[in-house]
Amino acid sequence: MEKNPENLAIRVWEKVVSSRHLSIIRNALTLTLPLVIAGAFAVLINNLPIDFYQEWMIRLFGESWQSFGGYIYNGTFAVISPIIAFTIGHSVAEDYNARNTLNRIHPNIVALVSFSSLMAIIEPLTVAYSISYRWTGIHGMFLGIIIALAASHLFLHLYSVRQLRLAFFSEDADETIPYALHGLLPG
C-alpha cells in the first residue's frame, strides 16, 4: 500500500499544532493581542504614506503630532518581550495547574525576572539598574519566549519538591504570606 505524502504532511502538522509548548506560546501571544493591535494602530497612524494625510495631521495637531503615537509604541511594541515573558509564565502556570493545583502567580514573576536578569547580563549598560531597550522590543521576543518557558517549567518543577518550600505557620498571618514564602527557594 502506497503512503500518501499529503496525509503524512497533515499528520505531522497536526502533531506540531497540538504540541503543548506551542499551545502555551499561542495562548501567551493571544493575551498580548490588545497591545499588539494598539501598537500597530499607532504605527499605522504615524506612518501612513499619504502626503495629504501627513500634511493634514500637521495642520490639525502641529509638528509634533506623532509624539502620541510614539508614546503608544513605547508602551506596547518597545516593551513587548517582557510582557510576553510574563504571559508565557501565566500560560505555563495555567497549563500546569489544569493538571496540578500548585502555583498560579510565581511562574509569571519568575519568567519576567529571569528574562530581565538575563538581558542585563547579555548587554550591561553604564546606567545602573537598567536593561537595553534593544532586548525589550521585538528583537528580544524569541529569547523572551525561550527564557520564560524554561524558567517557568523549572520553577514549577522545583516548587513541586516539598522540601524546597519554606514553612510558615501563624494564627495571625494572612494566607498570602505562607503562599509567598513557599515560592521563595524554588524562585
Secondary structure in CASP SS format (residue, H / E / C, confidence):
PFRMAT SS
TARGET T0000
AUTHOR 0000-0000-0000
METHOD secondary structure of the structure
MODEL  1
M C 1.00
E C 1.00
K C 1.00
N C 1.00
P H 1.00
E H 1.00
N H 1.00
L H 1.00
A H 1.00
I H 1.00
R H 1.00
V H 1.00
W H 1.00
E H 1.00
K H 1.00
V H 1.00
V H 1.00
S C 1.00
S C 1.00
R H 1.00
H H 1.00
L H 1.00
S H 1.00
I H 1.00
I H 1.00
R H 1.00
N H 1.00
A H 1.00
L H 1.00
T H 1.00
L H 1.00
T C 1.00
L H 1.00
P H 1.00
L H 1.00
V H 1.00
I H 1.00
A H 1.00
G H 1.00
A H 1.00
F H 1.00
A H 1.00
V H 1.00
L H 1.00
I H 1.00
N H 1.00
N H 1.00
L C 1.00
P C 1.00
I C 1.00
D H 1.00
F H 1.00
Y H 1.00
Q H 1.00
E H 1.00
W H 1.00
M H 1.00
I H 1.00
R H 1.00
L H 1.00
F H 1.00
G C 1.00
E C 1.00
S C 1.00
W C 1.00
Q C 1.00
S H 1.00
F H 1.00
G H 1.00
G H 1.00
Y H 1.00
I H 1.00
Y H 1.00
N H 1.00
G H 1.00
T C 1.00
F H 1.00
A H 1.00
V H 1.00
I H 1.00
S H 1.00
P H 1.00
I H 1.00
I H 1.00
A H 1.00
F H 1.00
T H 1.00
I H 1.00
G H 1.00
H H 1.00
S H 1.00
V H 1.00
A H 1.00
E H 1.00
D H 1.00
Y H 1.00
N H 1.00
A H 1.00
R H 1.00
N C 1.00
T C 1.00
L C 1.00
N C 1.00
R C 1.00
I C 1.00
H H 1.00
P H 1.00
N H 1.00
I H 1.00
V H 1.00
A H 1.00
L H 1.00
V H 1.00
S H 1.00
F H 1.00
S H 1.00
S H 1.00
L H 1.00
M H 1.00
A H 1.00
I H 1.00
I H 1.00
E C 1.00
P C 1.00
L C 1.00
T C 1.00
V C 1.00
A C 1.00
Y C 1.00
S C 1.00
I C 1.00
S C 1.00
Y H 1.00
R H 1.00
W H 1.00
T H 1.00
G C 1.00
I H 1.00
H H 1.00
G H 1.00
M H 1.00
F H 1.00
L H 1.00
G H 1.00
I H 1.00
I H 1.00
I H 1.00
A H 1.00
L H 1.00
A H 1.00
A H 1.00
S H 1.00
H H 1.00
L H 1.00
F H 1.00
L H 1.00
H H 1.00
L H 1.00
Y H 1.00
S C 1.00
V C 1.00
R H 1.00
Q H 1.00
L H 1.00
R C 1.00
L C 1.00
A C 1.00
F C 1.00
F C 1.00
S C 1.00
E C 1.00
D C 1.00
A C 1.00
D C 1.00
E C 1.00
T H 1.00
I H 1.00
P H 1.00
Y H 1.00
A H 1.00
L H 1.00
H H 1.00
G C 1.00
L C 1.00
L C 1.00
P C 1.00
G C 1.00
END
